[in-house]
Amino acid sequence: MRIAIISDLTRWSWAGCEELWAAVAKRALRDGHKVAFFQIRENMAPEKIQPLLEMGLELILPSAGARIVDGVRRQVSWRLGSLAASWLPSFLRLRKFAPDVILLTAGEAMPESEFLNDLGRSGALTFPYVLICHNSHLFGKPNERQAQENATRYYQGARRVLFVSERTYKETEHLLAAKLANVSIVRNPVNLSDTSLLPMPAGSTVRIASLGRLALPAKGLDILLAALGSLQFKDRVTERVAFMAYAPDVRAIWAENHLLALPSRNESAPLVLVEAMLCGRPSVANNVGGIREWINEPDTGFISEGIDIDSFESALDRAWSARSEWGAMGLRAREKALHMLDPDPGGTVLKILLAVVAESRFGIQTDLQGAYHA
């Protein structure tokens, strides 16, 4: 089977939501399938892409013309660049690769119009495709009618639509003002080769960790810092807040910390939460995305019902008052995460892709084991 993978992300060298497509590619390559990733970004994290290249992933870059168009859009005129794009689509080499199926991975529920236009001009949507949506956001400006209709056709044209949380699925239907068929819930892979329990750190000092990229609007670090600067927390944490460097070893982080603080304004199924739970740590998190699917208060963590400072401060205070229970809560959190975890998420999505190809070629209906039907 020939699988093309296209991500709509353009801003970061790597994002957490890309771990799933990478897991799919790894599993597919190991099973002998041909896989090509169509890159539309200037740079990608070499430590992520290089192992896949060594396994046989074909990395297909935009043509020189498409790169010129992108430069014109960003540096000269968006309108002029968009006009030129009709002759120089980003995925011009897609037909030559001739995929049996395309895996489209979306960072947000509503696709950018230029991304959809590029897919259309390249003929990508004439192939059978599966769409994975990793996030939704209800608090932006309302979508224009034409953009909403285009996005709805995009979703409804997919042979399968996959989401990483139930809430993201429901919010996407709300944003589209349309119902979706052939929907399944899939799980993300975790950055842990060892999922055994980590004992709570010894000593009387309480250590709280907040993991994620430094992106204030999405990750809400300003909410956390404001809550820690409140009167009730000031004496507890004054001159005890530190910004740490990037740490690739998740278990090393949780060997030294007791509680995860997740003040995000926007999440779906955050990997840092699942990883903390697997290590045996409770969490304090804003009620966004699929948080309630993983945390239930007071059994496995604490939920801030809003995405404001007062709400998060209140949840953090409830956690502080119950810190003698953190060990037991962490054990319950771990059991819940183990129950919900997919040990082979790449394999699960690959089965879905194989089923789509079988249906397209032979009309065979396949019962998908491992995917959670919505």
C-alpha positions as CSV (number, residue, x, y, z in Angstrom):
1,M,0.0,0.0,0.0
2,R,1.1,3.5,-0.8
3,I,0.3,6.1,2.0
4,A,0.7,9.9,1.6
5,I,0.8,11.9,4.8
6,I,0.1,15.6,4.8
7,S,0.1,17.9,7.9
8,D,-1.5,21.3,7.8
9,L,0.9,22.7,10.4
10,T,3.1,25.5,9.1
11,R,4.4,27.3,12.2
12,W,6.4,24.9,14.3
13,S,9.2,22.5,13.6
14,W,7.3,19.9,15.5
15,A,4.1,19.7,17.6
16,G,2.8,17.1,20.0
17,C,-0.1,16.3,17.6
18,E,2.5,15.0,15.1
19,E,3.5,12.1,17.2
20,L,0.5,10.2,15.9
21,W,1.2,10.5,12.2
22,A,4.9,9.6,13.0
23,A,3.7,6.5,14.8
24,V,1.5,5.6,11.8
25,A,4.4,6.1,9.4
26,K,6.8,4.0,11.6
27,R,4.3,1.1,11.9
28,A,3.5,1.2,8.1
29,L,7.1,1.3,7.1
30,R,7.9,-1.6,9.4
31,D,5.1,-3.6,7.8
32,G,6.5,-3.0,4.3
33,H,4.2,-0.2,3.0
34,K,5.4,2.8,1.0
35,V,5.0,6.1,2.9
36,A,5.6,9.7,1.8
37,F,5.4,12.8,3.9
38,F,4.6,16.0,2.0
39,Q,6.4,18.8,3.9
40,I,5.0,22.3,3.6
41,R,7.2,23.9,6.3
42,E,10.7,25.2,5.9
43,N,12.1,23.2,8.8
44,M,11.2,20.1,10.7
45,A,12.8,18.8,13.9
46,P,15.7,16.5,12.6
47,E,15.5,14.3,15.7
48,K,11.9,13.5,14.8
49,I,12.1,13.1,11.0
50,Q,15.6,11.5,10.6
51,P,14.7,8.1,12.2
52,L,11.7,7.8,9.8
53,L,13.9,8.7,6.8
54,E,16.3,5.9,7.9
55,M,13.3,3.5,7.9
56,G,12.4,4.5,4.3
57,L,10.1,7.4,4.6
58,E,10.0,9.5,1.4
59,L,10.2,13.2,2.3
60,I,8.7,15.2,-0.5
61,L,9.4,19.0,-0.4
62,P,7.4,21.7,-2.2
63,S,8.6,22.5,-5.7
64,A,10.8,25.5,-6.1
65,G,7.8,27.4,-7.6
66,A,5.7,26.6,-4.6
67,R,8.4,27.9,-2.2
68,I,8.6,31.1,-4.2
69,V,4.8,31.5,-3.9
70,D,5.1,31.0,-0.2
71,G,7.8,33.6,0.1
72,V,5.7,36.1,-1.9
73,R,2.7,35.5,0.4
74,R,4.8,36.1,3.5
75,Q,7.1,38.9,2.4
76,V,5.4,40.7,-0.5
77,S,1.6,40.2,-0.9
78,W,-0.6,37.5,0.4
79,R,-3.1,38.1,-2.5
80,L,-0.4,38.1,-5.2
81,G,1.1,34.9,-3.8
82,S,-2.3,33.3,-3.7
83,L,-3.0,34.1,-7.3
84,A,0.2,32.5,-8.4
85,A,-0.5,29.4,-6.2
86,S,-3.2,28.3,-8.7
87,W,-0.4,27.4,-11.1
88,L,2.1,26.1,-8.5
89,P,0.3,24.1,-5.9
90,S,2.2,22.8,-2.9
91,F,1.4,19.1,-3.5
92,L,2.2,19.0,-7.2
93,R,4.1,15.6,-6.9
94,L,1.2,13.9,-5.2
95,R,-0.2,12.4,-8.4
96,K,3.2,11.0,-9.3
97,F,3.4,9.3,-5.9
98,A,-0.1,7.9,-6.6
99,P,-1.2,7.0,-3.1
100,D,-3.8,4.4,-2.3
101,V,-4.9,6.6,0.6
102,I,-4.0,9.9,2.1
103,L,-3.7,10.6,5.8
104,L,-4.5,14.3,6.5
105,T,-3.5,15.5,10.0
106,A,-5.0,18.7,11.2
107,G,-3.8,20.8,14.1
108,E,-7.1,22.7,14.4
109,A,-10.7,21.8,13.6
110,M,-11.1,24.6,11.0
111,P,-8.6,24.4,8.1
112,E,-7.0,27.4,6.6
113,S,-8.6,28.3,3.2
114,E,-5.2,28.4,1.5
115,F,-4.5,24.9,2.7
116,L,-7.8,23.6,1.4
117,N,-7.2,25.4,-1.9
118,D,-3.8,23.8,-2.3
119,L,-5.3,20.4,-1.6
120,G,-7.9,21.0,-4.2
121,R,-5.5,22.3,-6.9
122,S,-3.2,19.4,-6.3
123,G,-6.0,16.8,-6.7
124,A,-5.4,15.5,-3.2
125,L,-9.1,15.3,-2.4
126,T,-9.8,13.0,-5.4
127,F,-7.9,10.2,-3.6
128,P,-9.5,8.3,-0.7
129,Y,-8.5,10.2,2.5
130,V,-8.7,9.9,6.2
131,L,-8.7,13.0,8.3
132,I,-7.4,13.3,11.9
133,C,-8.4,16.4,13.9
134,H,-6.3,17.1,17.0
135,N,-7.9,20.2,18.4
136,S,-10.8,22.6,18.4
137,H,-11.3,26.1,19.6
138,L,-14.7,27.7,20.1
139,F,-13.6,31.1,21.2
140,G,-12.2,32.7,18.1
141,K,-14.2,35.0,15.7
142,P,-17.2,33.3,14.0
143,N,-16.4,31.5,10.8
144,E,-17.4,33.0,7.5
145,R,-20.2,31.1,5.8
146,Q,-18.1,30.1,2.8
147,A,-15.2,28.9,4.9
148,Q,-17.6,26.9,7.0
149,E,-19.2,25.3,3.9
150,N,-15.7,24.5,2.5
151,A,-14.6,22.9,5.7
152,T,-17.8,20.8,5.9
153,R,-17.2,19.4,2.5
154,Y,-13.6,18.6,3.5
155,Y,-14.8,16.6,6.5
156,Q,-17.7,14.9,4.8
157,G,-15.5,13.9,1.9
158,A,-13.2,11.9,4.2
159,R,-13.7,8.1,4.3
160,R,-13.0,8.3,8.1
161,V,-12.8,11.2,10.4
162,L,-10.7,10.6,13.5
163,F,-10.5,12.7,16.7
164,V,-8.3,12.3,19.8
165,S,-11.1,13.3,22.2
166,E,-14.9,13.2,22.3
167,R,-15.2,16.9,23.1
168,T,-13.1,17.8,20.1
169,Y,-15.4,15.8,17.9
170,K,-18.5,17.5,19.3
171,E,-17.0,21.0,19.1
172,T,-16.0,20.4,15.5
173,E,-19.5,19.5,14.6
174,H,-20.6,22.7,16.4
175,L,-18.1,24.8,14.4
176,L,-19.2,23.2,11.1
177,A,-22.9,23.3,12.0
178,A,-23.1,19.8,10.5
179,K,-23.1,16.2,11.6
180,L,-20.2,13.9,10.7
181,A,-20.4,10.2,9.8
182,N,-17.7,7.5,10.0
183,V,-16.2,9.1,13.1
184,S,-13.8,7.2,15.5
185,I,-11.9,8.3,18.6
186,V,-8.2,7.4,18.5
187,R,-5.4,7.8,21.1
188,N,-2.1,9.6,20.8
189,P,1.2,7.8,21.5
190,V,3.1,8.8,24.7
191,N,6.7,9.7,25.0
192,L,7.5,6.9,27.4
193,S,9.3,3.7,26.7
194,D,8.8,2.7,30.3
195,T,5.3,3.2,31.8
196,S,6.0,1.7,35.2
197,L,5.0,3.6,38.3
198,L,7.3,6.2,39.7
199,P,7.2,6.6,43.5
200,M,6.5,10.1,44.8
201,P,9.6,12.2,45.5
202,A,10.7,12.0,49.1
203,G,11.0,15.0,51.4
204,S,8.6,17.7,52.6
205,T,9.1,20.1,49.7
206,V,6.2,20.2,47.3
207,R,7.2,20.3,43.7
208,I,4.7,21.3,40.9
209,A,5.6,21.0,37.2
210,S,4.0,22.6,34.2
211,L,5.2,21.1,30.9
212,G,4.8,22.5,27.4
213,R,6.1,25.0,25.0
214,L,6.3,28.7,25.9
215,A,3.1,29.8,24.1
216,L,1.1,32.1,26.4
217,P,-2.2,32.2,24.5
218,A,-2.6,28.4,24.2
219,K,-0.7,27.1,27.2
220,G,-1.8,29.7,29.7
221,L,1.4,30.1,31.7
222,D,0.3,33.6,32.6
223,I,-2.7,32.1,34.3
224,L,-0.5,29.8,36.4
225,L,1.9,32.6,37.4
226,A,-0.9,34.9,38.3
227,A,-2.5,32.1,40.5
228,L,0.9,31.4,42.2
229,G,1.3,35.2,42.8
230,S,-2.0,35.4,44.7
231,L,-2.1,36.1,48.4
232,Q,-2.7,32.5,49.4
233,F,0.1,31.1,47.3
234,K,2.6,33.9,47.5
235,D,4.1,32.8,50.8
236,R,4.2,29.2,49.6
237,V,6.1,29.8,46.3
238,T,7.9,33.2,46.6
239,E,11.3,33.0,44.8
240,R,10.6,29.3,44.2
241,V,9.5,29.4,40.6
242,A,12.0,28.4,37.9
243,F,11.9,28.1,34.1
244,M,13.7,25.0,33.2
245,A,15.3,24.0,29.9
246,Y,13.9,21.5,27.4
247,A,13.9,18.1,29.0
248,P,13.6,15.0,26.8
249,D,13.3,12.5,29.7
250,V,9.7,12.7,30.9
251,R,10.3,10.2,33.7
252,A,13.2,12.2,35.1
253,I,10.8,15.2,35.4
254,W,8.2,13.1,37.4
255,A,10.9,11.5,39.5
256,E,11.3,15.0,41.0
257,N,7.8,16.5,40.9
258,H,4.5,15.7,42.7
259,L,1.8,17.4,40.7
260,L,1.1,18.5,37.1
261,A,-0.3,22.1,36.5
262,L,-1.9,22.4,33.1
263,P,-3.4,26.0,32.8
264,S,-4.0,25.7,29.1
265,R,-6.6,27.8,27.3
266,N,-6.7,25.3,24.5
267,E,-6.0,21.5,24.5
268,S,-7.6,18.3,23.2
269,A,-5.9,15.2,24.6
270,P,-2.6,16.6,26.0
271,L,0.3,14.1,26.0
272,V,1.8,15.7,29.1
273,L,-1.3,14.9,31.1
274,V,-1.4,11.2,30.0
275,E,2.3,10.8,30.7
276,A,2.0,12.3,34.2
277,M,-0.9,10.0,34.9
278,L,1.1,7.0,33.8
279,C,3.9,8.0,36.1
280,G,1.4,8.2,39.0
281,R,0.9,11.9,39.3
282,P,-2.3,13.8,39.9
283,S,-3.0,17.0,38.0
284,V,-4.7,20.4,38.1
285,A,-6.0,21.4,34.7
286,N,-8.4,23.8,33.0
287,N,-11.6,22.2,31.7
288,V,-10.7,22.4,28.0
289,G,-10.7,19.8,25.3
290,G,-10.8,16.2,26.5
291,I,-9.6,17.0,30.1
292,R,-12.7,15.6,31.7
293,E,-12.3,12.4,29.8
294,W,-9.0,11.8,31.7
295,I,-9.5,13.6,35.0
296,N,-12.3,13.3,37.4
297,E,-12.2,15.3,40.7
298,P,-11.4,14.3,43.4
299,D,-10.3,10.9,42.3
300,T,-7.5,11.5,39.9
301,G,-7.0,15.3,39.9
302,F,-8.5,18.8,40.1
303,I,-10.4,20.6,37.4
304,S,-10.6,24.4,37.0
305,E,-14.0,24.9,35.4
306,G,-13.1,28.2,33.7
307,I,-10.0,29.3,31.9
308,D,-9.5,32.3,34.1
309,I,-7.1,33.1,37.0
310,D,-9.6,32.8,39.8
311,S,-10.9,29.4,38.7
312,F,-7.4,28.0,38.3
313,E,-6.3,29.5,41.6
314,S,-9.3,27.8,43.3
315,A,-8.5,24.4,41.8
316,L,-4.8,24.8,42.7
317,D,-5.8,25.6,46.3
318,R,-8.1,22.5,46.5
319,A,-5.1,20.4,45.3
320,W,-2.8,22.0,47.9
321,S,-5.3,21.3,50.7
322,A,-5.5,17.6,49.6
323,R,-1.7,17.1,49.1
324,S,-1.6,14.3,51.7
325,E,-3.8,12.4,49.2
326,W,-1.7,13.0,46.1
327,G,0.0,9.6,46.3
328,A,-3.3,7.7,46.3
329,M,-4.7,10.0,43.6
330,G,-1.7,9.4,41.5
331,L,-2.2,5.6,41.7
332,R,-5.9,6.0,40.6
333,A,-4.8,8.4,37.8
334,R,-2.3,5.8,36.6
335,E,-4.9,3.0,36.5
336,K,-7.3,5.2,34.5
337,A,-4.6,6.1,32.0
338,L,-3.6,2.5,31.6
339,H,-7.2,1.6,30.9
340,M,-7.6,4.4,28.3
341,L,-4.2,4.0,26.7
342,D,-3.8,2.5,23.2
343,P,-0.5,0.5,23.3
344,D,-0.2,0.7,19.5
345,P,-2.0,3.9,18.3
346,G,0.0,3.9,15.0
347,G,-1.2,0.3,14.3
348,T,-4.8,1.3,15.1
349,V,-4.7,4.1,12.6
350,L,-2.9,2.0,10.0
351,K,-5.7,-0.6,10.3
352,I,-8.2,2.2,9.5
353,L,-6.2,3.2,6.4
354,L,-6.0,-0.4,5.3
355,A,-9.8,-0.7,5.8
356,V,-10.4,2.4,3.7
357,V,-8.3,1.0,0.8
358,A,-10.1,-2.3,1.0
359,E,-13.5,-0.5,0.8
360,S,-12.3,1.6,-2.1
361,R,-11.0,-1.3,-4.1
362,F,-13.3,-4.1,-3.3
363,G,-16.2,-2.7,-1.3
364,I,-15.2,-4.7,1.7
365,Q,-16.6,-3.5,5.0
366,T,-14.1,-4.0,7.9
367,D,-14.9,-4.0,11.6
368,L,-12.1,-1.9,13.1
369,Q,-10.8,-3.3,16.4
370,G,-9.0,-0.8,18.7
371,A,-10.7,2.4,17.4
372,Y,-13.3,3.8,19.6
373,H,-16.4,4.6,17.5
374,A,-18.1,7.9,18.3
